[in-house]
């Protein structure tokens, strides 16, 4: 069953509120999370491209 009382746009309002309280820290945190995800996915892609000896 889906809850029909859930309002849409909650995440957007949450991000706007967080940006209001932490205008510098929020973008830096998002950039760090994305950078970490990219760096952690590089070894998995590297293993796929190396030929077997």
N, C-alpha and C positions, 0 to 999 in steps of 0.2 A: 504494500500500500504506500502510495506517495502522500506526503504531507502537503496539503494544498495551502497551508497557512504560511509557508516559507516565502519571504519577499525576495524578489529578484534584485540583483545589484548589490548584494551584501559585501562581496569581496571588493568591488569598486569603492564603496563607501569606506571600507576598512583601510584600503590602501591610501585613499585621500586623507583619512584621519591620521594614519601613521606618518604620511608625508608632512602633514601639518605640524606634528610634534617633533619629528626627526627629519628635517628637510635635507640634511647632508648625509646622515647615517643610512637612511633607507636606500637611496640609489647605490651607495658604496656596497652595502650588504647584498643587493641584488646582483651587482657586477661580480662580487666575489663568489656568489653561489653559481652563477653561470660559468665563470672561469674555472671553478673547481669541477663542475660537471664536464666541461670540455676537456680539461687535463686528465680526468679520470677515464674518459672514453678513448683517449689516444692509444694506450697500450692494447686495448681490445681490437682496435682497427689495425694496429701494427702486426699483431699476431696473424690476422687473416691474410695480410698481403705478403708475408715472407714465405718463400718456397721451402719445402721440406728438404733437408740434406740427403 
